[in-house]
Amino acid sequence: MAEAKAPYQRGGSARDASFEEAGLRFEVDGEIATITLARPEKRNAQTFATWSALAGIGDSLPERVRVVVVRGEGPSFSAGIDLRMFTPEGVPGQGSFSSVARQDQDTFDKGIERAQQGFLWLRRPEIVSIAAVQGHAIGAGFQLALACDLRIVADDVKFCMKEPALGLVPDLTGTKPLVELVGLAKAKDLCLTARIVGAEEAFRIGLAEQVVEPGELAKAVQEKVAQLLSTNRDAAAATKRLLQGAPTRTLEEQSVAERTEQAARIRALFAGS
């Protein structure tokens, strides 16, 4: 995907117009950062600028942040790709898939890699990311929710991996967490049919940790944030590293990793006592 025209200034603050172009708001309050998809009139559809801005936020996230909440303004979390990207004209100032298709392979690959960075950083061990999802979470919206550690959803949620129905593949880092959460066969079912998954099924198959009424979503997220902040920051990061590495390790390797992390924690806590 082509990188947008500097929607976020690396290492500094974003220009207001750039966040407006990207359809985002970004706020930090102490240890909590909130990213709001803020194009409710477009059901928070995403563009090249959205992905580049998300990557920029990850580049410059303050070290004090422990919890990142990703939410959508209005009735939907995100309806996925802005359909203007499929037209020859594309999104003003950002181009279209037609223009991307004419890029050389190296430029094309670097563009997708940059877009993926906007999703990958949400998995860092030092933070916990929560997707607060209501209404449509389609395609890129579904993948953004999958990029987060936890998903708290309203009972009107509609998950859908729409890309194959549009002639595309999911390329915003969503395929691996989907397989890890629901298993290979179910992931094939969801992706290759592009069917809608509602709240009850999402909870049953592991796509959602909690389901609430739409009016209770903000409160449920606030309560989860408070629970997460009640634990020791360094211990939480170490535990997240252990959990993330567990699927690719043998039991013996995981045991070694546990010993290593625990030794570091005990030494940090009791050094000099």
BALOBA-1460 file (C-alpha; in Angstrom, 3 decimals):
// residues 273
<rec num="1" residu="m" x="0.000" y="0.000" z="0.000"/>
<rec num="2" residu="a" x="1.356" y="3.424" z="-0.856"/>
<rec num="3" residu="e" x="2.360" y="5.558" z="2.085"/>
<rec num="4" residu="a" x="0.282" y="8.668" z="2.469"/>
<rec num="5" residu="k" x="1.746" y="12.150" z="2.314"/>
<rec num="6" residu="a" x="3.322" y="12.435" z="5.776"/>
<rec num="7" residu="p" x="0.126" y="11.972" z="7.808"/>
<rec num="8" residu="y" x="2.242" y="11.762" z="10.936"/>
<rec num="9" residu="q" x="5.568" y="13.408" z="11.617"/>
<rec num="10" residu="r" x="7.965" y="10.716" z="12.850"/>
<rec num="11" residu="g" x="9.374" y="11.495" z="16.267"/>
<rec num="12" residu="g" x="7.220" y="14.564" z="16.768"/>
<rec num="13" residu="s" x="3.631" y="15.712" z="16.899"/>
<rec num="14" residu="a" x="1.174" y="15.214" z="14.147"/>
<rec num="15" residu="r" x="-0.260" y="18.149" z="12.282"/>
<rec num="16" residu="d" x="-3.986" y="18.582" z="12.949"/>
<rec num="17" residu="a" x="-4.706" y="18.438" z="9.229"/>
<rec num="18" residu="s" x="-2.795" y="15.173" z="8.976"/>
<rec num="19" residu="f" x="-4.872" y="13.468" z="11.650"/>
<rec num="20" residu="e" x="-7.944" y="14.864" z="9.951"/>
<rec num="21" residu="e" x="-6.738" y="13.399" z="6.661"/>
<rec num="22" residu="a" x="-6.124" y="10.073" z="8.354"/>
<rec num="23" residu="g" x="-9.505" y="10.086" z="10.079"/>
<rec num="24" residu="l" x="-7.982" y="9.651" z="13.529"/>
<rec num="25" residu="r" x="-7.780" y="11.251" z="16.939"/>
<rec num="26" residu="f" x="-4.937" y="10.400" z="19.308"/>
<rec num="27" residu="e" x="-4.927" y="11.297" z="22.996"/>
<rec num="28" residu="v" x="-2.666" y="10.384" z="25.904"/>
<rec num="29" residu="d" x="-3.859" y="10.677" z="29.498"/>
<rec num="30" residu="g" x="-1.168" y="9.487" z="31.870"/>
<rec num="31" residu="e" x="-0.577" y="5.787" z="31.235"/>
<rec num="32" residu="i" x="-3.540" y="5.454" z="28.852"/>
<rec num="33" residu="a" x="-3.480" y="6.241" z="25.128"/>
<rec num="34" residu="t" x="-6.677" y="6.320" z="23.077"/>
<rec num="35" residu="i" x="-6.818" y="6.044" z="19.301"/>
<rec num="36" residu="t" x="-10.203" y="6.962" z="17.876"/>
<rec num="37" residu="l" x="-11.206" y="6.216" z="14.313"/>
<rec num="38" residu="a" x="-13.075" y="9.450" z="13.682"/>
<rec num="39" residu="r" x="-14.883" y="9.329" z="10.357"/>
<rec num="40" residu="p" x="-18.320" y="8.190" z="11.549"/>
<rec num="41" residu="e" x="-19.990" y="9.504" z="8.393"/>
<rec num="42" residu="k" x="-17.900" y="6.900" z="6.482"/>
<rec num="43" residu="r" x="-18.272" y="4.255" z="9.203"/>
<rec num="44" residu="n" x="-14.587" y="4.879" z="9.945"/>
<rec num="45" residu="a" x="-13.398" y="3.463" z="6.644"/>
<rec num="46" residu="q" x="-9.607" y="3.325" z="6.409"/>
<rec num="47" residu="t" x="-7.223" y="4.769" z="3.821"/>
<rec num="48" residu="f" x="-3.491" y="4.805" z="3.119"/>
<rec num="49" residu="a" x="-3.276" y="7.833" z="5.417"/>
<rec num="50" residu="t" x="-4.974" y="5.913" z="8.248"/>
<rec num="51" residu="w" x="-2.386" y="3.150" z="8.132"/>
<rec num="52" residu="s" x="0.557" y="5.516" z="7.884"/>
<rec num="53" residu="a" x="-0.770" y="7.570" z="10.800"/>
<rec num="54" residu="l" x="-1.196" y="4.440" z="12.923"/>
<rec num="55" residu="a" x="2.418" y="3.523" z="12.182"/>
<rec num="56" residu="g" x="3.497" y="7.024" z="13.153"/>
<rec num="57" residu="i" x="1.682" y="6.778" z="16.475"/>
<rec num="58" residu="g" x="3.566" y="3.569" z="17.197"/>
<rec num="59" residu="d" x="6.862" y="5.273" z="16.334"/>
<rec num="60" residu="s" x="6.259" y="8.079" z="18.814"/>
<rec num="61" residu="l" x="4.211" y="6.446" z="21.587"/>
<rec num="62" residu="p" x="5.278" y="7.937" z="24.931"/>
<rec num="63" residu="e" x="7.160" y="5.492" z="27.139"/>
<rec num="64" residu="r" x="4.783" y="6.112" z="30.051"/>
<rec num="65" residu="v" x="1.852" y="4.533" z="28.171"/>
<rec num="66" residu="r" x="0.820" y="1.117" z="29.479"/>
<rec num="67" residu="v" x="-2.611" y="0.650" z="27.895"/>
<rec num="68" residu="v" x="-3.749" y="1.590" z="24.390"/>
<rec num="69" residu="v" x="-7.472" y="1.677" z="23.609"/>
<rec num="70" residu="v" x="-8.546" y="1.592" z="19.962"/>
<rec num="71" residu="r" x="-12.138" y="2.665" z="19.376"/>
<rec num="72" residu="g" x="-14.445" y="3.880" z="16.637"/>
<rec num="73" residu="e" x="-16.654" y="6.952" z="16.741"/>
<rec num="74" residu="g" x="-20.301" y="6.470" z="15.822"/>
<rec num="75" residu="p" x="-22.222" y="3.250" z="15.189"/>
<rec num="76" residu="s" x="-19.308" y="1.280" z="13.675"/>
<rec num="77" residu="f" x="-15.765" y="0.414" z="14.695"/>
<rec num="78" residu="s" x="-14.555" y="0.396" z="11.078"/>
<rec num="79" residu="a" x="-16.209" y="-0.679" z="7.841"/>
<rec num="80" residu="g" x="-12.805" y="-1.515" z="6.360"/>
<rec num="81" residu="i" x="-11.190" y="-0.086" z="3.256"/>
<rec num="82" residu="d" x="-12.508" y="3.206" z="1.916"/>
<rec num="83" residu="l" x="-14.183" y="2.154" z="-1.327"/>
<rec num="84" residu="r" x="-12.806" y="5.223" z="-3.099"/>
<rec num="85" residu="m" x="-9.478" y="3.385" z="-3.148"/>
<rec num="86" residu="f" x="-10.977" y="1.027" z="-5.743"/>
<rec num="87" residu="t" x="-11.813" y="3.874" z="-8.144"/>
<rec num="88" residu="p" x="-9.366" y="5.343" z="-10.689"/>
<rec num="89" residu="e" x="-9.524" y="8.717" z="-8.891"/>
<rec num="90" residu="g" x="-8.830" y="7.198" z="-5.476"/>
<rec num="91" residu="v" x="-8.743" y="9.213" z="-2.261"/>
<rec num="92" residu="p" x="-7.752" y="12.854" z="-2.893"/>
<rec num="93" residu="g" x="-4.060" y="13.323" z="-2.161"/>
<rec num="94" residu="q" x="-3.527" y="9.624" z="-1.437"/>
<rec num="95" residu="g" x="-3.986" y="7.726" z="-4.680"/>
<rec num="96" residu="s" x="-5.774" y="4.454" z="-5.351"/>
<rec num="97" residu="f" x="-5.134" y="0.743" z="-5.738"/>
<rec num="98" residu="s" x="-4.842" y="1.443" z="-9.439"/>
<rec num="99" residu="s" x="-1.866" y="3.738" z="-8.840"/>
<rec num="100" residu="v" x="-0.343" y="1.266" z="-6.368"/>
<rec num="101" residu="a" x="-0.593" y="-1.514" z="-8.959"/>
<rec num="102" residu="r" x="1.800" y="0.417" z="-11.224"/>
<rec num="103" residu="q" x="4.544" y="0.621" z="-8.596"/>
<rec num="104" residu="d" x="7.697" y="-1.495" z="-8.855"/>
<rec num="105" residu="q" x="7.833" y="-4.469" z="-6.488"/>
<rec num="106" residu="d" x="10.268" y="-2.908" z="-4.017"/>
<rec num="107" residu="t" x="8.163" y="0.247" z="-3.608"/>
<rec num="108" residu="f" x="5.008" y="-1.845" z="-3.338"/>
<rec num="109" residu="d" x="6.514" y="-4.091" z="-0.651"/>
<rec num="110" residu="k" x="7.805" y="-1.154" z="1.384"/>
<rec num="111" residu="g" x="4.382" y="0.474" z="1.260"/>
<rec num="112" residu="i" x="2.650" y="-2.631" z="2.603"/>
<rec num="113" residu="e" x="5.349" y="-3.071" z="5.242"/>
<rec num="114" residu="r" x="4.801" y="0.482" z="6.470"/>
<rec num="115" residu="a" x="1.032" y="-0.065" z="6.599"/>
<rec num="116" residu="q" x="1.581" y="-3.282" z="8.568"/>
<rec num="117" residu="q" x="3.723" y="-1.401" z="11.090"/>
<rec num="118" residu="g" x="0.584" y="0.506" z="12.052"/>
<rec num="119" residu="f" x="-0.883" y="-2.782" z="13.307"/>
<rec num="120" residu="l" x="2.192" y="-4.662" z="14.549"/>
<rec num="121" residu="w" x="3.193" y="-2.225" z="17.303"/>
<rec num="122" residu="l" x="-0.077" y="-2.846" z="19.149"/>
<rec num="123" residu="r" x="1.375" y="-6.231" z="20.192"/>
<rec num="124" residu="r" x="4.449" y="-4.847" z="21.991"/>
<rec num="125" residu="p" x="5.060" y="-6.519" z="25.374"/>
<rec num="126" residu="e" x="5.334" y="-3.203" z="27.228"/>
<rec num="127" residu="i" x="1.724" y="-2.246" z="26.442"/>
<rec num="128" residu="v" x="-1.664" y="-3.932" z="26.491"/>
<rec num="129" residu="s" x="-3.968" y="-2.966" z="23.642"/>
<rec num="130" residu="i" x="-7.752" y="-3.157" z="23.792"/>
<rec num="131" residu="a" x="-10.124" y="-2.907" z="20.844"/>
<rec num="132" residu="a" x="-13.506" y="-1.493" z="21.855"/>
<rec num="133" residu="v" x="-15.644" y="-2.768" z="19.000"/>
<rec num="134" residu="q" x="-19.217" y="-1.917" z="18.100"/>
<rec num="135" residu="g" x="-21.131" y="-2.391" z="14.885"/>
<rec num="136" residu="h" x="-19.156" y="-3.149" z="11.751"/>
<rec num="137" residu="a" x="-15.561" y="-4.402" z="12.009"/>
<rec num="138" residu="i" x="-15.021" y="-5.367" z="8.397"/>
<rec num="139" residu="g" x="-11.797" y="-6.261" z="6.582"/>
<rec num="140" residu="a" x="-9.156" y="-3.772" z="7.711"/>
<rec num="141" residu="g" x="-11.416" y="-2.996" z="10.687"/>
<rec num="142" residu="f" x="-11.472" y="-6.668" z="11.675"/>
<rec num="143" residu="q" x="-7.688" y="-6.839" z="11.290"/>
<rec num="144" residu="l" x="-7.224" y="-3.764" z="13.493"/>
<rec num="145" residu="a" x="-9.307" y="-5.436" z="16.193"/>
<rec num="146" residu="l" x="-7.234" y="-8.621" z="15.764"/>
<rec num="147" residu="a" x="-4.034" y="-6.596" z="16.182"/>
<rec num="148" residu="c" x="-5.064" y="-5.756" z="19.743"/>
<rec num="149" residu="d" x="-4.425" y="-8.014" z="22.726"/>
<rec num="150" residu="l" x="-8.052" y="-7.931" z="23.897"/>
<rec num="151" residu="r" x="-11.390" y="-7.314" z="22.207"/>
<rec num="152" residu="i" x="-14.362" y="-6.064" z="24.204"/>
<rec num="153" residu="v" x="-17.366" y="-5.932" z="21.897"/>
<rec num="154" residu="a" x="-20.905" y="-4.638" z="21.834"/>
<rec num="155" residu="d" x="-23.641" y="-7.168" z="21.159"/>
<rec num="156" residu="d" x="-24.286" y="-5.556" z="17.756"/>
<rec num="157" residu="v" x="-20.765" y="-6.330" z="16.482"/>
<rec num="158" residu="k" x="-20.344" y="-7.652" z="12.935"/>
<rec num="159" residu="f" x="-16.901" y="-9.113" z="12.229"/>
<rec num="160" residu="c" x="-16.092" y="-9.980" z="8.620"/>
<rec num="161" residu="m" x="-12.863" y="-10.714" z="6.718"/>
<rec num="162" residu="k" x="-14.085" y="-9.124" z="3.512"/>
<rec num="163" residu="e" x="-10.854" y="-9.005" z="1.479"/>
<rec num="164" residu="p" x="-11.275" y="-12.285" z="-0.462"/>
<rec num="165" residu="a" x="-14.723" y="-11.148" z="-1.614"/>
<rec num="166" residu="l" x="-13.054" y="-8.000" z="-3.009"/>
<rec num="167" residu="g" x="-10.351" y="-9.957" z="-4.845"/>
<rec num="168" residu="l" x="-7.711" y="-9.204" z="-2.194"/>
<rec num="169" residu="v" x="-6.051" y="-11.033" z="0.689"/>
<rec num="170" residu="p" x="-5.892" y="-9.852" z="4.319"/>
<rec num="171" residu="d" x="-2.457" y="-8.196" z="4.501"/>
<rec num="172" residu="l" x="-2.644" y="-6.028" z="7.622"/>
<rec num="173" residu="t" x="-1.282" y="-8.741" z="9.955"/>
<rec num="174" residu="g" x="-4.693" y="-10.275" z="10.690"/>
<rec num="175" residu="t" x="-4.266" y="-13.853" z="9.433"/>
<rec num="176" residu="k" x="-1.888" y="-15.124" z="12.147"/>
<rec num="177" residu="p" x="-3.865" y="-13.903" z="15.180"/>
<rec num="178" residu="l" x="-7.072" y="-15.143" z="13.572"/>
<rec num="179" residu="v" x="-5.649" y="-18.669" z="13.217"/>
<rec num="180" residu="e" x="-4.228" y="-18.526" z="16.745"/>
<rec num="181" residu="l" x="-7.565" y="-17.446" z="18.205"/>
<rec num="182" residu="v" x="-10.029" y="-19.692" z="16.360"/>
<rec num="183" residu="g" x="-7.945" y="-22.454" z="14.741"/>
<rec num="184" residu="l" x="-7.063" y="-23.097" z="11.114"/>
<rec num="185" residu="a" x="-10.340" y="-24.660" z="9.956"/>
<rec num="186" residu="k" x="-12.496" y="-21.912" z="11.449"/>
<rec num="187" residu="a" x="-10.163" y="-19.220" z="10.074"/>
<rec num="188" residu="k" x="-10.554" y="-20.746" z="6.605"/>
<rec num="189" residu="d" x="-14.312" y="-20.734" z="7.043"/>
<rec num="190" residu="l" x="-14.412" y="-17.077" z="8.070"/>
<rec num="191" residu="c" x="-11.998" y="-15.813" z="5.406"/>
<rec num="192" residu="l" x="-12.995" y="-17.906" z="2.416"/>
<rec num="193" residu="t" x="-16.722" y="-17.267" z="2.845"/>
<rec num="194" residu="a" x="-16.350" y="-13.624" z="3.986"/>
<rec num="195" residu="r" x="-19.372" y="-14.239" z="6.199"/>
<rec num="196" residu="i" x="-20.492" y="-12.082" z="9.106"/>
<rec num="197" residu="v" x="-19.695" y="-13.182" z="12.659"/>
<rec num="198" residu="g" x="-21.978" y="-11.775" z="15.335"/>
<rec num="199" residu="a" x="-21.297" y="-11.242" z="19.022"/>
<rec num="200" residu="e" x="-22.489" y="-14.628" z="20.295"/>
<rec num="201" residu="e" x="-20.309" y="-16.575" z="17.861"/>
<rec num="202" residu="a" x="-17.388" y="-14.196" z="18.343"/>
<rec num="203" residu="f" x="-17.419" y="-14.849" z="22.085"/>
<rec num="204" residu="r" x="-17.902" y="-18.604" z="21.632"/>
<rec num="205" residu="i" x="-14.965" y="-19.067" z="19.243"/>
<rec num="206" residu="g" x="-12.580" y="-16.740" z="21.083"/>
<rec num="207" residu="l" x="-12.677" y="-13.565" z="18.998"/>
<rec num="208" residu="a" x="-14.049" y="-11.549" z="21.913"/>
<rec num="209" residu="e" x="-13.174" y="-11.623" z="25.609"/>
<rec num="210" residu="q" x="-16.342" y="-9.821" z="26.700"/>
<rec num="211" residu="v" x="-19.706" y="-8.902" z="25.167"/>
<rec num="212" residu="v" x="-21.786" y="-6.013" z="26.496"/>
<rec num="213" residu="e" x="-24.667" y="-3.842" z="25.391"/>
<rec num="214" residu="p" x="-23.582" y="-0.927" z="23.164"/>
<rec num="215" residu="g" x="-24.308" y="1.605" z="25.886"/>
<rec num="216" residu="e" x="-22.051" y="-0.295" z="28.319"/>
<rec num="217" residu="l" x="-19.024" y="-0.594" z="26.028"/>
<rec num="218" residu="a" x="-17.131" y="2.462" z="27.281"/>
<rec num="219" residu="k" x="-17.695" y="1.469" z="30.927"/>
<rec num="220" residu="a" x="-16.535" y="-2.101" z="30.302"/>
<rec num="221" residu="v" x="-13.355" y="-0.869" z="28.639"/>
<rec num="222" residu="q" x="-12.718" y="1.584" z="31.479"/>
<rec num="223" residu="e" x="-13.059" y="-1.212" z="34.024"/>
<rec num="224" residu="k" x="-10.673" y="-3.454" z="32.074"/>
<rec num="225" residu="v" x="-8.125" y="-0.647" z="31.840"/>
<rec num="226" residu="a" x="-8.290" y="-0.178" z="35.612"/>
<rec num="227" residu="q" x="-7.706" y="-3.907" z="36.127"/>
<rec num="228" residu="l" x="-4.699" y="-3.873" z="33.802"/>
<rec num="229" residu="l" x="-3.151" y="-0.854" z="35.488"/>
<rec num="230" residu="s" x="-3.472" y="-2.502" z="38.914"/>
<rec num="231" residu="t" x="-0.654" y="-4.957" z="38.129"/>
<rec num="232" residu="n" x="3.085" y="-4.315" z="38.244"/>
<rec num="233" residu="r" x="4.176" y="-2.804" z="34.926"/>
<rec num="234" residu="d" x="7.440" y="-4.728" z="34.494"/>
<rec num="235" residu="a" x="5.894" y="-8.020" z="35.619"/>
<rec num="236" residu="a" x="3.030" y="-7.525" z="33.174"/>
<rec num="237" residu="a" x="5.462" y="-6.918" z="30.289"/>
<rec num="238" residu="a" x="7.520" y="-9.984" z="31.216"/>
<rec num="239" residu="t" x="4.399" y="-12.144" z="31.478"/>
<rec num="240" residu="k" x="3.167" y="-10.915" z="28.099"/>
<rec num="241" residu="r" x="6.527" y="-11.857" z="26.562"/>
<rec num="242" residu="l" x="6.170" y="-15.337" z="28.050"/>
<rec num="243" residu="l" x="2.643" y="-15.773" z="26.749"/>
<rec num="244" residu="q" x="3.471" y="-14.488" z="23.276"/>
<rec num="245" residu="g" x="6.439" y="-16.820" z="22.959"/>
<rec num="246" residu="a" x="4.680" y="-19.896" z="24.349"/>
<rec num="247" residu="p" x="3.058" y="-21.141" z="21.093"/>
<rec num="248" residu="t" x="6.427" y="-21.525" z="19.336"/>
<rec num="249" residu="r" x="8.346" y="-23.041" z="22.256"/>
<rec num="250" residu="t" x="8.485" y="-26.566" z="23.618"/>
<rec num="251" residu="l" x="7.528" y="-27.069" z="27.259"/>
<rec num="252" residu="e" x="11.209" y="-27.310" z="28.155"/>
<rec num="253" residu="e" x="11.997" y="-24.076" z="26.274"/>
<rec num="254" residu="q" x="9.095" y="-22.313" z="27.932"/>
<rec num="255" residu="s" x="10.339" y="-23.473" z="31.324"/>
<rec num="256" residu="v" x="13.727" y="-21.924" z="30.598"/>
<rec num="257" residu="a" x="12.065" y="-18.691" z="29.499"/>
<rec num="258" residu="e" x="10.042" y="-18.597" z="32.719"/>
<rec num="259" residu="r" x="13.168" y="-19.077" z="34.821"/>
<rec num="260" residu="t" x="14.979" y="-16.321" z="32.938"/>
<rec num="261" residu="e" x="12.148" y="-13.825" z="33.310"/>
<rec num="262" residu="q" x="11.651" y="-14.687" z="36.984"/>
<rec num="263" residu="a" x="15.332" y="-14.272" z="37.762"/>
<rec num="264" residu="a" x="15.233" y="-10.782" z="36.264"/>
<rec num="265" residu="r" x="12.110" y="-9.876" z="38.238"/>
<rec num="266" residu="i" x="13.404" y="-11.128" z="41.605"/>
<rec num="267" residu="r" x="16.747" y="-9.399" z="41.161"/>
<rec num="268" residu="a" x="14.990" y="-6.153" z="40.230"/>
<rec num="269" residu="l" x="12.634" y="-6.342" z="43.195"/>
<rec num="270" residu="f" x="15.097" y="-7.420" z="45.884"/>
<rec num="271" residu="a" x="18.458" y="-6.065" z="44.752"/>
<rec num="272" residu="g" x="20.236" y="-4.474" z="47.685"/>
<rec num="273" residu="s" x="17.871" y="-5.885" z="50.310"/>
